[in-house]
Amino acid sequence: MTSAFTTACVQVSASDDMDANIVQASALVREARARGADFILMPENVAMMAGRAAAIHANAMPEDGHRALAAFRALAAELGAWLLVGSLTVRISGEARVANRSLLLDPAGKIVARYDKIHMYDVDVPGGENHRESKNFRPGTEAVVAPTPWGQLGMTVCYDLRFAQLYRVLAQAGAIFLTIPSAFTKVTGAAHWHVLMRARAIETGSFVLAPAQTGHHPGQRQTFGHSMIVDPWGHVLAEAGEEPSVITARIDPAAVTRARAAIPALVQDCDFALAVEHEETVAIRASA
């Protein structure tokens, strides 16, 4: 493992004005760098929180012509820092739907890795809030582990958080940091955000880096905030509140080695068969 470094999660409240969102995020990234961060992460939909399908598609751009990506690449090079562009809406040639794409940039502004969100947020939240992300977004098909100077990084986005098998695969492939840029809703965030983030860290013995959207957005959408940095033992190293802000933490990659040595669950998978018993047996056991 390499030496310790400082990471930062930038928490923004994006609107449907891309230029304003770039300005807001860039100012917070500069603040994070001024506070000593070597690796800075931004949330899902950092450049655009559109309320309607028409706005999503109107503001989607090909990766090589995306003005938000160009701005963030220039910012990474200006600051000489590693930067995770949490996600952008990217137009794909020949596709009706767009990609929700996370991009890892090196200190020269070069794209090191890209990941398209796999799991689509198609849910009916208690209280009448409904989402059908798959109507506008094409799900990705590849999990991604990317190199950094401090170790391998597993890339995910928001709703992926609920699919524990993805994180186990990433960790078993060598990832010691898991990025989860998010725009969690107010309702589901209050119910599940903290426990799921800590669970993913504990299950894999990895650092979890989770920058988040916060506040009110177009389409009457509200997001939870509470960006988090969690260590491999499940301790919360830093947590934001519900305002745009920057959180930082000192990361020691050797903590991953210690956690995985103490509880080597990643190398203890066992083969097993699934037995589904008939209803009568289940009913007898339930009444016993």
Buried (B, 14 or more C-beta within 10 A) or exposed (E): EEEEBBBBBBBBBBBBBBEEBBEBBBBBBBBBBEEEBBBBBBBBBBBBBBBEEEBBBEBBBEBEEBBBBBBBBEBBBBBEBBBBBBBBBBBBEEEEBBBBBBBBBBBEBEBBBBBBBBBBBEBEBEEEBEBEBEEBBBBBEEBBBBEBEBBBBBBBBBBBBBBBEBBBBBBBEEBBBBBBBBBBBBBBBEBBBBEBBBBBBBBBBBBBBBBBBBBEBBEEBBBBBBBBBBBBBBEBBBBBEBEBBBBBBEBBBBBBBEBBEEEEBBEEEEEEEEEEEEEEEEEEEEEE
